[in-house]
Structure formats: structure tokens, C-alpha cells
């Protein structure tokens, strides 16, 4: 999408606006989406989301092929895709426990994360290859992929929700009900704040790694390879996650994940063109195990009539700070340089790791 915006408008600023438009629904819609998902039929919602997204990308591909694409059309498509992402993600995560048995939840979450990392590993280079074949090609591919999703969702036999007898109230009241339940669960609340600090650091490091590698003379191709290592690490972590969560307690997985990130961060100062990429990739190795135990716990303890709202609160805490992380780290790198910026992130992750190791809510987890 940034390549298309730059090709059509020749404006980096408008490329940034498009990225912001894609991320804005996460900040605006995630909490109300959780309440609405607890009201609506989840399977039907998933199908509707991807049907709309397939249509949006098909319209963009058609406009590009016809040579009549406008920036407003691009903004509309990325905004629709962003809205669909919010509703689809919260509904999908809420539905997992109705697809597999309770004892399979951690493994199921780990497999879903492996899928995400595989998409991350393949998606960026595939997008570039398809774009080189023609501007419309990657967006037509997106439309087809969403259509395949719609067909596959139609083949799912599970209802993706339990029996409901929900008394509808004002949407704001229902959102607040989910927030209150979330806040009263010490482990759920604490781990969500831990991942908020961790995800802020990991996403901020994306730009830091690029700048650090360029300072050391890494080529754009080498930087691309380094970010490919992140996907490889995530897939490897997803493969070993089921074994780790059987060998280690929940509190050990939580503490080890945050501690590993805090210990790896200072290694960004080790010389070498590829070092930043290797260090950054290493930070993702334990995250699938973390996601497996934490998300499985949330799904188990949350009642069905609240699970969508609980997932939405966790999602907004994890992803909400990301746009601000990119914004803040950009200003920090420009004003202070890479060394002070990395040191600040080291300090943040030290606080996160210490909290993970000492928190009573985490230590009391089995």
C-alpha cells in the first residue's frame, strides 16, 4: 500500500496518512467491538467482515487496472480493512475455545501464532513481487485471499459461541462491564500491562533496528533479510511453544519471556551489520509460548457473554500504544540518536521484566 500511495501521489506524507488511517480503527473501535461481538453471531460476523474486505480490495484493483485510482479511494479501502481487522481479530480470538477442547487451547493459540509469523515472513516479499508484476496485482490477490477466507469460514461447523441469554443495555455500559471484569482479574490485568510495555518496546525497536543497521553500512537487501529472521524466530518459537508450556509453569513462561527481552536489548550495542537483526529476532522466540499461556488463561476464565469484551481490552492495551511508539521513537532518534534511545528502551524493559518476576499476580499463577 505505501508503494501504491507513493506511485500515485509521490507524497511520503500521504503514505504516512494512509498508514495512520489503517491503524486508527484499532484505537477507536476495539473496545466497542468487543461489546458488539458479545451481542452478535460470531461466525456470521467473521464472514461479513471478510466479504466486505474482499469487495473493498476488488474495487481498488479494478480502479488501478482502469487507471482511475484516487487517494480518497485508497484511504477508504485501508480504513475498511482496518475496521475489518478489529472486528475479525477480536471475534476470532473469542471463538477459539469453541473450535478445540479446553486442554488443546494453548496448542491452538501457538498454531495461530505460527500462522501469523508465517504470513509476516512471506507477506512483505510477496507483496513486492506481486507489485512488480503490476500495481493492481497485490490488491487483487488480497481480494481473492479474503474470498477464500469467506468460503473456509462457511465450512466451519462449530457455532463459535455458547448458548446466550443476554439482556442488552447501552453499549457504553456493556463496554464498562467488560473493563470492570478485566480489571478485577489480577493475572489478566497484570500480564496485559506487561505486554503493553513489551509490545511498545518491540514495535519501537523496528525503526531503531533499521537506523542502527544503516549506521553500520547494511544494505536495504540485508535489512530485509534481518527482518525475515524475525518471522523465522517467531515460527520456531511457535513450534517449541507447546513443549515449553508443558515443561514450565505459567509464571516461569511469563517471567522468562520478559527477562529474555530485557537481557537481549543491550546486545544491540554489539558491533556488526547483522547484529541488530539477530538480536531483534531473538526477542520473538519466546513470545508464542507467552501468547499460548496468557491467551488460553483469558479464554478459560472469561464467561462467554464477556469474552469478546475481555479480548478487546487486552487487544487495545497491546496494540493501542503502537502508533505512539512509532511516533515517539522517530522523534527520539532524530533528537537524541540511537544510543540514548536504546538505553531508554533498556530501562523500560528492565521495569517490565522486574515486574514480571516480582508481581504477586504472576507468582500466584500455576
KEZADREN-450964 format. One record per residue: residue number from 1; residue in three letters; chain; x negated, y, z negated of N, C-alpha, C in turn. Coordinates in steps of 0.05 Angstrom, whole numbers. Example, Ala and Ser with C-alpha at 12.3 -4.5 7.8 and 13.67 -1.06 7.14 Angstrom:
REM residues 2
   resi   resn   chain    neast   nnorth      nup   caeast   canorth     caup    ceast   cnorth      cup
      1    Ala       A     -264     -114     -156     -246       -90     -156     -264      -66     -156
      2    Ser       A     -257      -45     -142     -273       -21     -143     -258        1     -157
***
This chain:
REM residues 366
   resi   resn   chain    neast   nnorth      nup   caeast   canorth     caup    ceast   cnorth      cup
      1    Unk       A      -16      -24        0        0         0        0      -17       26        0
      2    Unk       A      -39       27      -16      -56        51      -14      -68       55       14
      3    Unk       A      -75       33       27      -85        35       55      -64       47       73
      4    Unk       A      -39       38       70      -18        49       87      -14       78       82
      5    Unk       A      -13       86       56       -8       115       50      -31      132       61
      6    Unk       A      -55      122       58      -78       138       68      -77      139       99
      7    Unk       A      -69      117      111      -67       116      140      -45      134      151
      8    Unk       A      -23      137      136        0       153      146       -3      182      138
      9    Unk       A      -13      188      114      -14       215      104      -42      227      102
     10    Unk       A      -63      210      103      -91       220      100      -94      235       74
     11    Unk       A      -79      227       53      -80       242       27      -85      223        4
     12    Unk       A     -108      223       -9     -113       207      -33      -93      214      -55
     13    Unk       A      -86      240      -57      -67       248      -77      -40      233      -74
     14    Unk       A      -31      231      -49       -6       217      -44       -8      187      -50
     15    Unk       A      -32      176      -45      -37       148      -52      -34      144      -82
     16    Unk       A      -44      164      -98      -41       163     -127      -12      166     -135
     17    Unk       A        3      183     -121       31       186     -127       47      160     -122
     18    Unk       A       39      146     -101       53       121      -95       47      100     -117
     19    Unk       A       22       99     -127       16        81     -148       31       88     -174
     20    Unk       A       34      113     -179       48       122     -203       78      115     -200
     21    Unk       A       89      119     -176      117       112     -171      122       82     -176
     22    Unk       A      103       66     -169      105        37     -173      104       29     -202
     23    Unk       A       88       44     -218       85        38     -247      107       51     -264
     24    Unk       A      119       73     -255      138        88     -271      161       70     -282
     25    Unk       A      173       52     -267      194        36     -278      187       20     -303
     26    Unk       A      161       13     -305      153        -2     -330      158       15     -354
     27    Unk       A      151       41     -352      155        59     -375      184       65     -380
     28    Unk       A      200       68     -359      227        78     -361      247       55     -366
     29    Unk       A      244       33     -353      265        12     -352      261      -12     -370
     30    Unk       A      237      -17     -380      231       -42     -393      250      -47     -417
     31    Unk       A      253      -28     -435      270       -32     -458      300      -35     -451
     32    Unk       A      311      -18     -435      339       -23     -428      343      -49     -411
     33    Unk       A      322      -56     -395      324       -81     -380      327     -105     -398
     34    Unk       A      313     -105     -421      315      -127     -440      344     -130     -450
     35    Unk       A      357     -108     -457      385      -109     -466      403     -119     -445
     36    Unk       A      400     -109     -420      417      -117     -398      413     -147     -391
     37    Unk       A      389     -156     -393      383      -184     -387      397     -202     -407
     38    Unk       A      399     -193     -432      413      -209     -452      443     -208     -448
     39    Unk       A      453     -190     -431      482      -190     -424      487     -206     -399
     40    Unk       A      470     -205     -379      475      -215     -353      466     -244     -350
     41    Unk       A      475     -256     -328      466      -282     -320      438     -281     -309
     42    Unk       A      419     -294     -322      390      -290     -315      384     -301     -287
     43    Unk       A      394     -324     -281      388      -336     -255      399     -318     -232
     44    Unk       A      423     -309     -235      434      -291     -215      418     -265     -212
     45    Unk       A      409     -255     -235      393      -230     -235      366     -235     -220
     46    Unk       A      353     -257     -225      328      -263     -211      332     -264     -181
     47    Unk       A      353     -276     -172      359      -278     -144      365     -251     -132
     48    Unk       A      381     -235     -146      387      -208     -136      362     -191     -134
     49    Unk       A      345     -192     -154      320      -176     -154      304     -182     -129
     50    Unk       A      299     -207     -124      281      -213     -101      295     -210      -74
     51    Unk       A      321     -212      -74      336      -206      -49      332     -177      -42
     52    Unk       A      335     -159      -61      332      -131      -57      304     -124      -49
     53    Unk       A      285     -136      -62      257      -131      -55      249     -141      -27
     54    Unk       A      260     -164      -20      256      -174        7      267     -154       28
     55    Unk       A      290     -143       23      302      -124       41      286      -98       43
     56    Unk       A      276      -89       20      260       -64       19      235      -67       36
     57    Unk       A      221      -89       32      196       -93       47      201      -98       77
     58    Unk       A      223     -112       83      230      -116      111      236      -90      125
     59    Unk       A      249      -71      111      255       -45      122      230      -29      127
     60    Unk       A      210      -32      109      185       -18      113      169      -29      136
     61    Unk       A      169      -56      138      155       -69      161      167      -61      187
     62    Unk       A      194      -59      188      207       -51      212      201      -22      220
     63    Unk       A      200       -5      199      194        24      204      166       27      215
     64    Unk       A      147       12      203      119        14      213      117        4      241
     65    Unk       A      130      -19      247      129       -30      274      141      -11      294
     66    Unk       A      161        4      286      174        23      304      159       50      306
     67    Unk       A      138       53      289      123        77      289      136      101      276
     68    Unk       A      156       96      258      171       117      245      172      112      215
     69    Unk       A      149      114      202      148       110      173      142      137      160
     70    Unk       A      158      143      139      155       168      124      146      162       96
     71    Unk       A      132      181       84      122       178       57      145      173       37
     72    Unk       A      168      186       41      191       183       24      201      154       25
     73    Unk       A      199      141       49      207       113       51      188       96       35
     74    Unk       A      163      101       37      143        86       22      148       88       -8
     75    Unk       A      153      113      -17      159       117      -46      183      101      -54
     76    Unk       A      204      101      -38      228        86      -44      223       56      -47
     77    Unk       A      207       46      -28      200        17      -29      185       10      -54
     78    Unk       A      164       25      -61      148        18      -84      164       22     -110
     79    Unk       A      182       41     -110      199        45     -134      218       22     -137
     80    Unk       A      230       12     -115      248       -11     -116      232      -36     -125
     81    Unk       A      208      -39     -114      192       -62     -122      185      -61     -151
     82    Unk       A      179      -36     -161      172       -33     -189      196      -39     -207
     83    Unk       A      220      -30     -199      244       -37     -215      249      -67     -215
     84    Unk       A      246      -79     -191      249      -108     -190      229     -123     -207
     85    Unk       A      205     -113     -208      184      -126     -224      192     -126     -253
     86    Unk       A      203     -103     -263      210      -101     -291      232     -121     -298
     87    Unk       A      254     -121     -283      276      -139     -289      269     -168     -285
     88    Unk       A      254     -174     -263      247      -201     -257      228     -212     -279
     89    Unk       A      208     -196     -286      188      -206     -306      201     -212     -333
     90    Unk       A      217     -194     -343      229      -198     -369      249     -222     -368
     91    Unk       A      264     -224     -346      283      -246     -344      269     -273     -341
     92    Unk       A      247     -273     -325      232      -298     -321      220     -308     -347
     93    Unk       A      207     -290     -362      195      -297     -387      215     -307     -407
     94    Unk       A      239     -295     -406      260      -302     -425      272     -329     -418
     95    Unk       A      269     -338     -393      282      -362     -383      265     -387     -386
     96    Unk       A      239     -384     -392      221      -407     -392      230     -429     -410
     97    Unk       A      240     -423     -434      247      -444     -453      271     -460     -444
     98    Unk       A      285     -451     -423      308      -466     -413      300     -484     -389
     99    Unk       A      274     -483     -382      264      -499     -359      248     -523     -370
    100    Unk       A      235     -520     -393      218      -541     -404      226     -546     -433
    101    Unk       A      218     -569     -443      223      -575     -471      206     -558     -489
    102    Unk       A      214     -556     -515      200      -539     -534      171     -545     -536
    103    Unk       A      164     -571     -537      136      -579     -541      119     -574     -516
    104    Unk       A      132     -567     -493      118      -561     -469      114     -531     -464
    105    Unk       A      125     -515     -482      124      -485     -477       96     -475     -474
    106    Unk       A       77     -481     -492       50      -470     -488       38     -477     -461
    107    Unk       A       41     -503     -453       30      -512     -427       44     -497     -404
    108    Unk       A       70     -493     -406       85      -479     -385       75     -450     -382
    109    Unk       A       71     -437     -405       62      -409     -404       34     -408     -392
    110    Unk       A       17     -428     -399      -10      -429     -388       -9     -433     -358
    111    Unk       A        8     -450     -348       10      -454     -319       20     -429     -305
    112    Unk       A       39     -415     -317       48      -389     -305       26     -369     -303
    113    Unk       A        9     -369     -324      -14      -350     -323      -34     -359     -302
    114    Unk       A      -38     -385     -298      -56      -394     -277      -46     -385     -250
    115    Unk       A      -19     -386     -246       -7      -377     -221      -13     -347     -217
    116    Unk       A      -10     -331     -239      -15      -302     -237      -44     -296     -229
    117    Unk       A      -63     -310     -242      -91      -306     -236      -98     -315     -208
    118    Unk       A      -85     -336     -199      -90      -346     -171      -80     -325     -151
    119    Unk       A      -57     -313     -157      -46      -292     -140      -65     -268     -140
    120    Unk       A      -75     -261     -163      -94      -239     -166     -119     -244     -149
    121    Unk       A     -129     -269     -151     -153      -276     -137     -150     -275     -106
    122    Unk       A     -127     -285      -97     -122      -287      -68     -109     -262      -56
    123    Unk       A      -92     -248      -72      -75      -227      -61      -90     -203      -49
    124    Unk       A     -110     -193      -63     -124      -169      -53     -139     -175      -27
    125    Unk       A     -156     -196      -25     -169      -201        1     -149     -208       23
    126    Unk       A     -127     -223       16     -108      -230       36      -94     -205       47
    127    Unk       A      -88     -186       28      -76      -161       37      -93     -146       57
    128    Unk       A     -119     -146       52     -137      -132       70     -139     -146       97
    129    Unk       A     -139     -173       97     -140      -188      122     -115     -183      138
    130    Unk       A      -91     -185      125      -66      -181      139      -63     -153      150
    131    Unk       A      -73     -133      134      -71      -105      144      -89     -101      168
    132    Unk       A     -111     -116      170     -129      -113      193     -116     -124      218
    133    Unk       A      -96     -142      215      -82      -153      238      -60     -134      248
    134    Unk       A      -52     -116      231      -31       -96      238      -19      -84      213
    135    Unk       A      -13      -58      214       -3       -45      190       22      -58      178
    136    Unk       A       39      -68      196       65       -79      186       62     -107      175
    137    Unk       A       40     -121      181       38      -150      175       39     -156      145
    138    Unk       A       24     -142      128       25      -150       99       52     -145       87
    139    Unk       A       67     -125       97       93      -118       85      114     -138       95
    140    Unk       A      111     -147      120      128      -169      129      123     -194      113
    141    Unk       A       98     -199      107       90      -222       91      103     -220       63
    142    Unk       A      103     -196       51      116      -192       25      146     -199       27
    143    Unk       A      159     -189       48      188      -194       52      193     -224       53
    144    Unk       A      177     -238       69      181      -267       71      176     -281       45
    145    Unk       A      156     -272       30      150      -285        4      173     -282      -16
    146    Unk       A      185     -258      -16      208      -254      -33      232     -271      -24
    147    Unk       A      235     -274        2      257      -291       12      252     -320        4
    148    Unk       A      227     -330        5      221      -357       -5      228     -359      -34
    149    Unk       A      222     -338      -50      229      -338      -78      259     -341      -83
    150    Unk       A      274     -327      -67      304      -328      -69      313     -357      -64
    151    Unk       A      303     -369      -43      311      -397      -36      303     -416      -59
    152    Unk       A      279     -413      -69      270      -431      -90      285     -428     -116
    153    Unk       A      293     -403     -122      309      -397     -146      337     -410     -143
    154    Unk       A      347     -410     -119      373      -422     -114      373     -452     -119
    155    Unk       A      349     -465     -117      347      -493     -121      342     -501     -150
    156    Unk       A      338     -481     -168      334      -487     -196      361     -495     -208
    157    Unk       A      361     -518     -221      386      -529     -232      392     -518     -260
    158    Unk       A      372     -511     -275      376      -501     -302      392     -475     -302
    159    Unk       A      408     -470     -323      423      -445     -325      407     -422     -335
    160    Unk       A      383     -427     -346      364      -407     -355      374     -390     -379
    161    Unk       A      395     -399     -393      404      -386     -416      423     -405     -432
    162    Unk       A      427     -399     -457      444      -416     -473      473     -406     -472
    163    Unk       A      491     -419     -487      518      -410     -488      519     -383     -503
    164    Unk       A      535     -365     -492      536      -338     -503      564     -330     -512
    165    Unk       A      564     -316     -534      589      -303     -544      581     -276     -554
    166    Unk       A      572     -259     -535      561      -233     -542      582     -211     -542
    167    Unk       A      583     -196     -564      600      -173     -566      584     -149     -555
    168    Unk       A      593     -138     -533      578      -115     -521      583      -90     -536
    169    Unk       A      561      -76     -541      562       -49     -554      548      -29     -536
    170    Unk       A      543       -6     -546      529        14     -530      500        3     -524
    171    Unk       A      491       10     -500      465        -1     -491      443        8     -511
    172    Unk       A      443       33     -519      422        43     -537      423       27     -564
    173    Unk       A      447       20     -573      449         5     -598      437      -23     -594
    174    Unk       A      442      -35     -571      432       -62     -566      401      -61     -563
    175    Unk       A      391      -41     -550      361       -38     -549      349      -36     -576
    176    Unk       A      362      -19     -593      352       -14     -620      353      -40     -637
    177    Unk       A      374      -56     -632      377       -82     -646      353     -100     -640
    178    Unk       A      345     -100     -615      321      -117     -607      296     -106     -620
    179    Unk       A      293      -79     -620      269       -67     -632      267      -74     -662
    180    Unk       A      290      -72     -676      290       -78     -705      283     -107     -710
    181    Unk       A      294     -125     -695      288      -154     -699      258     -158     -694
    182    Unk       A      248     -146     -672      219      -148     -665      202     -138     -688
    183    Unk       A      209     -115     -699      192      -103     -720      192     -119     -745
    184    Unk       A      213     -134     -751      215      -150     -775      201     -177     -774
    185    Unk       A      189     -183     -751      173      -208     -748      144     -201     -749
    186    Unk       A      131     -206     -772      103      -197     -776       84     -207     -754
    187    Unk       A       85     -233     -747       66      -243     -728       71     -232     -700
    188    Unk       A       96     -231     -692      104      -220     -666       95     -190     -664
    189    Unk       A      101     -175     -685       94      -147     -685       64     -143     -684
    190    Unk       A       49     -157     -701       20      -153     -702        6     -161     -677
    191    Unk       A       13     -184     -666       -1      -193     -641        6     -175     -618
    192    Unk       A       30     -163     -618       37      -145     -596       20     -119     -597
    193    Unk       A       15     -109     -621       -1       -85     -624      -31      -92     -618
    194    Unk       A      -39     -116     -624      -66      -125     -617      -70     -125     -587
    195    Unk       A      -51     -137     -573      -53      -139     -544      -50     -112     -531
    196    Unk       A      -36      -93     -544      -35       -66     -534      -63      -53     -533
    197    Unk       A      -78      -56     -555     -105       -46     -555     -123      -61     -536
    198    Unk       A     -120      -87     -534     -136      -104     -517     -131      -97     -487
    199    Unk       A     -105      -96     -480      -98       -90     -452     -106      -62     -444
    200    Unk       A     -104      -43     -462     -114       -16     -456     -144      -17     -449
    201    Unk       A     -159      -32     -465     -188       -33     -460     -194      -48     -434
    202    Unk       A     -180      -70     -429     -186       -86     -405     -179      -70     -380
    203    Unk       A     -157      -56     -380     -149       -41     -356     -167      -16     -353
    204    Unk       A     -175       -4     -375     -194        19     -373     -220       10     -362
    205    Unk       A     -229      -15     -369     -254       -25     -360     -255      -30     -330
    206    Unk       A     -232      -33     -318     -231       -38     -289     -246      -15     -274
    207    Unk       A     -240       10     -282     -254        32     -269     -283       35     -279
    208    Unk       A     -287       29     -305     -314        30     -316     -333       11     -301
    209    Unk       A     -323      -13     -296     -340       -33     -282     -347      -24     -254
    210    Unk       A     -328      -12     -240     -334        -2     -213     -355       20     -214
    211    Unk       A     -352       39     -233     -371        61     -235     -398       51     -243
    212    Unk       A     -399       33     -263     -424        22     -273     -438        6     -250
    213    Unk       A     -424      -10     -235     -436       -25     -214     -447       -7     -192
    214    Unk       A     -432       14     -185     -441        33     -165     -466       48     -174
    215    Unk       A     -468       55     -200     -491        68     -210     -516       50     -207
    216    Unk       A     -512       24     -208     -534         5     -205     -539       -4     -177
    217    Unk       A     -525        8     -158     -530         3     -129     -515      -20     -117
    218    Unk       A     -493      -29     -130     -478       -51     -119     -462      -42      -95
    219    Unk       A     -460      -58      -75     -445       -51      -51     -415      -56      -56
    220    Unk       A     -398      -43      -39     -369       -49      -42     -362      -78      -40
    221    Unk       A     -376      -93      -22     -371      -121      -20     -378     -136      -45
    222    Unk       A     -400     -129      -57     -409      -142      -82     -389     -136     -105
    223    Unk       A     -379     -111     -105     -359      -104     -126     -334     -121     -122
    224    Unk       A     -326     -125      -97     -303      -142      -92     -307     -170     -102
    225    Unk       A     -331     -181      -98     -338      -208     -108     -336     -208     -138
    226    Unk       A     -345     -187     -151     -345      -186     -181     -316     -187     -191
    227    Unk       A     -298     -173     -178     -270      -174     -187     -257     -201     -180
    228    Unk       A     -268     -215     -159     -259      -242     -154     -266     -260     -177
    229    Unk       A     -288     -255     -190     -296      -271     -213     -275     -270     -235
    230    Unk       A     -262     -247     -237     -241      -244     -258     -218     -264     -253
    231    Unk       A     -210     -267     -228     -190      -287     -222     -199     -315     -227
    232    Unk       A     -224     -321     -220     -236      -348     -226     -236     -353     -256
    233    Unk       A     -244     -333     -272     -245      -337     -301     -217     -341     -312
    234    Unk       A     -197     -326     -302     -170      -330     -311     -159     -357     -305
    235    Unk       A     -165     -367     -281     -155      -394     -273     -169     -415     -290
    236    Unk       A     -195     -412     -295     -210      -431     -312     -198     -431     -340
    237    Unk       A     -192     -406     -350     -181      -404     -377     -153     -417     -378
    238    Unk       A     -138     -415     -357     -111      -428     -356     -114     -458     -357
    239    Unk       A     -135     -469     -344     -138      -498     -343     -146     -508     -371
    240    Unk       A     -163     -494     -385     -172      -504     -411     -154     -495     -434
    241    Unk       A     -135     -477     -428     -117      -467     -450     -102     -489     -464
    242    Unk       A      -89     -509     -450      -75      -530     -464      -92     -545     -484
    243    Unk       A     -117     -550     -476     -135      -565     -495     -142     -547     -519
    244    Unk       A     -148     -522     -514     -155      -504     -536     -133     -502     -556
    245    Unk       A     -108     -499     -547      -87      -495     -566      -80     -520     -581
    246    Unk       A      -89     -543     -571      -86      -568     -587     -109     -572     -607
    247    Unk       A     -132     -561     -600     -155      -563     -618     -155     -542     -640
    248    Unk       A     -146     -518     -633     -148      -495     -651     -121     -487     -662
    249    Unk       A     -121     -475     -685      -96      -464     -696      -89     -438     -682
    250    Unk       A      -65     -429     -686      -56      -404     -674      -73     -381     -682
    251    Unk       A      -78     -379     -708      -95      -357     -718     -123     -358     -707
    252    Unk       A     -134     -382     -702     -161      -384     -691     -161     -374     -662
    253    Unk       A     -140     -381     -646     -139      -372     -619     -137     -342     -618
    254    Unk       A     -120     -330     -635     -116      -301     -635     -142     -287     -643
    255    Unk       A     -155     -296     -664     -180      -284     -673     -202     -287     -654
    256    Unk       A     -205     -311     -642     -227      -316     -623     -224     -299     -598
    257    Unk       A     -200     -296     -588     -196      -280     -563     -204     -251     -567
    258    Unk       A     -195     -239     -589     -201      -211     -593     -231     -207     -600
    259    Unk       A     -242     -226     -616     -270      -225     -623     -288     -228     -599
    260    Unk       A     -281     -246     -581     -297      -250     -557     -299     -225     -540
    261    Unk       A     -276     -211     -537     -275      -186     -521     -293     -166     -534
    262    Unk       A     -291     -163     -561     -307      -143     -575     -337     -149     -573
    263    Unk       A     -345     -174     -573     -373      -182     -572     -384     -179     -543
    264    Unk       A     -367     -183     -523     -376      -182     -496     -380     -153     -486
    265    Unk       A     -364     -135     -496     -364      -107     -486     -392      -95     -487
    266    Unk       A     -407      -97     -509     -434       -84     -509     -453      -96     -488
    267    Unk       A     -447     -120     -477     -464      -132     -457     -463     -117     -430
    268    Unk       A     -444      -98     -428     -444       -81     -404     -469      -64     -401
    269    Unk       A     -483      -61     -423     -508       -45     -423     -532      -62     -413
    270    Unk       A     -528      -89     -410     -549      -106     -400     -554      -99     -370
    271    Unk       A     -579      -96     -362     -585       -89     -334     -576     -110     -314
    272    Unk       A     -572     -101     -289     -564      -120     -268     -540     -110     -253
    273    Unk       A     -541     -113     -226     -519      -104     -210     -493     -119     -215
    274    Unk       A     -496     -145     -219     -473      -163     -222     -464     -165     -251
    275    Unk       A     -481     -157     -270     -475      -160     -299     -447     -149     -306
    276    Unk       A     -439     -125     -298     -413      -115     -306     -390     -133     -298
    277    Unk       A     -392     -145     -274     -371      -163     -265     -370     -188     -280
    278    Unk       A     -394     -200     -287     -395      -224     -302     -383     -220     -330
    279    Unk       A     -391     -198     -343     -381      -192     -370     -351     -188     -369
    280    Unk       A     -342     -173     -350     -313      -167     -348     -297     -193     -343
    281    Unk       A     -307     -210     -326     -294      -235     -321     -293     -252     -346
    282    Unk       A     -314     -252     -362     -315      -268     -386     -294     -260     -406
    283    Unk       A     -285     -235     -405     -265      -226     -424     -237     -238     -419
    284    Unk       A     -233     -249     -395     -207      -261     -389     -206     -291     -394
    285    Unk       A     -228     -303     -402     -229      -332     -404     -210     -343     -426
    286    Unk       A     -208     -329     -448     -191      -339     -470     -162     -327     -469
    287    Unk       A     -157     -309     -452     -131      -296     -451     -108     -315     -445
    288    Unk       A     -111     -335     -427      -89      -353     -423      -82     -369     -448
    289    Unk       A     -102     -377     -464      -95      -390     -490      -80     -372     -508
    290    Unk       A      -89     -347     -510      -75      -327     -526      -46     -324     -516
    291    Unk       A      -42     -320     -490      -15      -317     -480        2     -342     -486
    292    Unk       A      -10     -365     -484        6      -390     -489       17     -391     -517
    293    Unk       A        0     -386     -537        9      -389     -564       27     -366     -573
    294    Unk       A       20     -342     -564       36      -319     -573       63     -318     -560
    295    Unk       A       64     -322     -533       89      -321     -519      107     -345     -527
    296    Unk       A       95     -368     -530      111      -392     -539      123     -387     -566
    297    Unk       A      108     -374     -584      118      -368     -611      142     -349     -608
    298    Unk       A      140     -328     -592      162      -309     -589      187     -323     -578
    299    Unk       A      183     -340     -558      206      -354     -546      219     -372     -565
    300    Unk       A      204     -385     -583      215      -404     -602      231     -390     -624
    301    Unk       A      221     -368     -634      234      -355     -657      257     -336     -650
    302    Unk       A      256     -325     -625      277      -305     -617      303     -319     -610
    303    Unk       A      325     -311     -622      351      -322     -613      357     -315     -584
    304    Unk       A      372     -332     -571      377      -328     -542      390     -301     -536
    305    Unk       A      408     -292     -554      421      -266     -549      403     -242     -552
    306    Unk       A      378     -247     -562      359      -225     -566      333     -229     -550
    307    Unk       A      330     -252     -538      303      -259     -527      295     -239     -505
    308    Unk       A      314     -230     -489      307      -210     -468      297     -185     -480
    309    Unk       A      310     -175     -501      301      -150     -514      274     -154     -528
    310    Unk       A      270     -177     -540      244      -182     -552      221     -182     -532
    311    Unk       A      226     -196     -509      206      -196     -487      201     -168     -476
    312    Unk       A      223     -152     -475      219      -125     -464      202     -107     -482
    313    Unk       A      206     -110     -509      190       -94     -527      161     -103     -525
    314    Unk       A      156     -129     -524      128      -139     -521      116     -129     -495
    315    Unk       A      132     -129     -473      122      -120     -447      115      -91     -447
    316    Unk       A      132      -74     -459      126       -45     -458      102      -39     -475
    317    Unk       A       97      -54     -497       74       -49     -513       48      -57     -498
    318    Unk       A       50      -79     -483       27       -89     -468       20      -72     -444
    319    Unk       A       41      -65     -428       37       -52     -402       41      -22     -403
    320    Unk       A       56      -12     -422       62        17     -424       37       34     -424
    321    Unk       A       17       27     -440       -7        45     -442      -25       43     -417
    322    Unk       A      -20       24     -399      -39        20     -377      -42       45     -359
    323    Unk       A      -20       58     -350      -24        82     -334      -40      104     -348
    324    Unk       A      -36      106     -375      -50       126     -390      -80      118     -394
    325    Unk       A      -84       91     -394     -112        81     -396     -128       89     -371
    326    Unk       A     -116       86     -347     -129        94     -323     -134      124     -323
    327    Unk       A     -114      139     -331     -116       168     -331     -138      178     -350
    328    Unk       A     -137      167     -375     -156       176     -396     -184      168     -389
    329    Unk       A     -188      143     -379     -215       134     -373     -227      149     -350
    330    Unk       A     -210      157     -331     -221       173     -309     -232      200     -318
    331    Unk       A     -217      213     -336     -227       239     -347     -251      234     -364
    332    Unk       A     -252      213     -380     -274       207     -397     -300      202     -381
    333    Unk       A     -297      186     -360     -321       180     -343     -331      205     -330
    334    Unk       A     -313      223     -321     -322       247     -308     -335      267     -328
    335    Unk       A     -323      268     -352     -333       288     -372     -357      278     -387
    336    Unk       A     -358      252     -394     -379       243     -412     -398      222     -400
    337    Unk       A     -390      209     -378     -406       188     -366     -399      161     -376
    338    Unk       A     -413      140     -365     -405       113     -372     -413      104     -400
    339    Unk       A     -437      112     -409     -447       103     -435     -429      111     -458
    340    Unk       A     -422      137     -462     -404       144     -483     -376      132     -480
    341    Unk       A     -367      128     -455     -341       116     -451     -341       87     -460
    342    Unk       A     -361       72     -452     -363        44     -461     -365       42     -491
    343    Unk       A     -381       60     -503     -383        60     -533     -356       65     -546
    344    Unk       A     -340       82     -535     -313        88     -546     -296       62     -544
    345    Unk       A     -298       48     -522     -282        24     -519     -293        2     -537
    346    Unk       A     -319        1     -542     -330       -18     -561     -319      -13     -589
    347    Unk       A     -317       13     -596     -305        19     -622     -276       11     -624
    348    Unk       A     -261       16     -603     -233         8     -603     -230      -22     -606
    349    Unk       A     -245      -38     -591     -243       -67     -592     -253      -78     -618
    350    Unk       A     -272      -64     -631     -282       -72     -658     -259      -71     -678
    351    Unk       A     -243      -49     -676     -220       -46     -694     -199      -68     -688
    352    Unk       A     -194      -73     -663     -175       -94     -655     -184     -121     -665
    353    Unk       A     -209     -128     -661     -219      -154     -670     -219     -157     -700
    354    Unk       A     -226     -136     -714     -226      -137     -743     -198     -141     -754
    355    Unk       A     -179     -127     -741     -151      -131     -749     -141     -159     -744
    356    Unk       A     -149     -170     -721     -141      -198     -715     -151     -218     -735
    357    Unk       A     -176     -213     -745     -188      -232     -764     -179     -228     -792
    358    Unk       A     -169     -204     -799     -162      -199     -827     -132     -196     -832
    359    Unk       A     -116     -193     -811      -88      -189     -815      -74     -213     -829
    360    Unk       A      -59     -207     -849      -45      -229     -864      -24     -242     -846
    361    Unk       A      -12     -226     -828        8      -237     -810       -4     -258     -791
    362    Unk       A      -29     -253     -782      -43      -272     -764      -53     -296     -781
    363    Unk       A      -65     -290     -804      -76      -311     -821      -56     -331     -831
    364    Unk       A      -31     -322     -834      -10      -340     -843        2     -357     -822
    365    Unk       A       -5     -352     -796        5      -368     -774       -9     -396     -775
    366    Unk       A        6     -416     -767       -5      -443     -768      -25     -448     -745
***
